């Protein structure tokens, strides 16, 4: 890992110091300031709340600053606060541990007379085949079966218990909205999660527009989940217009909206209602299907009754599953804007000092951390770690503090490499092509209703590294048109010399 970190530091050094071919004439300060002035005078921002902050991190010079103390809804650029905090507070060599444990006695017939535990540490990547095939639940469970077979286990005379107690039982932050939490991007986080706490439901469209669409399958199978399906067939080519509604811990899901005409096995992603219960039951079924009988049921600590099921913290650890390194987790959090990863990192920084850790504990921890770094905390209002809540408020000045201070940290390469690269990856794929920013500028984007935002870094034409924050709330026009205006402004930052 130390070698990997040195490689990242070298990448950052080269990234900041690579020579640039000057595009066109000597641009100087004029074009950048002119572009920002044109941006500020745009009719789309006439009644909007917005801010722009551009800083030369090499010299410390402020290149542009407008409305930088105005509290705004940040959307997903808030993930920069969470991931930068985790990068520094947890350390670049951090890994989550998920334990396979038992509390019983193994008799001569290979029977564990006791419970089998899956003890979580808040790992958002556990069972996450989306990140890597080797992290799938079947792959992990297969390794655990091998361990049990190696020691001759034939039966579990007890329960399969999910121990998710490192985090509290508030699966989603309290200011997330109803329209979001049943869908995949509204997946909550638990002390024991699985498959990024999301599933895919597949539809077959009906024979005509307006006719019912049929649920044909889910992947993975979610034990106990029930659908109330009101999805119908929309016009051909209309895409995914399905919304999934459902509360945390409640197994019923209400499906509404449309899928396109003639669609078969049309995928729509939703959030798992009970992640630790899903993991425990999936493992119980896996054991039974692979020759190890389980006498008891699966259950999680959230609903466990200790008067009827004896549990203890005196356990024997059979296997320790390690998550990917923090770099990989932060990379997926920012590049693909995975909300559940950000929420897990937020609670994890708090879990170092308080358990069960809550969202509020995580917010308190990162606020205190950045206060010590010199951040002005006025009007900083956070309700989550991902930026999904429309109730969050932060200023461009506060976000610039995060960008600037992070650039001084030895592990800065972790944060930098996690950001989408102009023209190539994430939300900047196919954006800013054939411009000065292509292959150079890196930025996290944010998008909610009436919110557009970007924040990140770019090497300028003079070789210095710039950081920038651009946020607009309640603007006029389409999200796509505002995106193009912001991308144009970002490219002028890259061209600055």
Buried (B, 14 or more C-beta within 10 A) or exposed (E): EEEBBEEBBEBBEEBBEEEBEEEEEEBEEEBBBEBBEEBEEBEBBEEBBBBBBBBBBBEEEEBBBBBBBBBBBBBBBBBBBBBBBBBBBBEBEBBBBBBBBBBBEBEEEBBBBBBBBBBBBBBBBBBBBBBEEEBBBEEBBEBBBEEBBEEEBBBBBBBBBBBBBBBBBBBBBEBBEEEBBBBBBBBBBBBBBBBBBBBBBBBBBBEEBEEBBBBEEBEBEBBEBEBEBEBBBBEEEBEBBBBBBBBBBEBEBEBBBBBBBEBEEBBBBBBBBBBBBBBBBBBBBBBEEBEBEBEBEBBBBBEBEEEEBEBEEEBBEBBEBEBBBBBBBBBBBBBBBBBBBBBBBBBBBBBEEEBBBBBBBBBBBBBEBBEEBEBEEEBBEBBBBBBBBBBBBBBBBBBBBBBBBBBEBEBBBBBBBBBBBBBBEBBBEEBBEEBBBBEBBBBBBBBBEBBBBBBBBBBBBBEBBBBBBBBBBBBBEEBEBBBEBBBBBBBBBBBBB
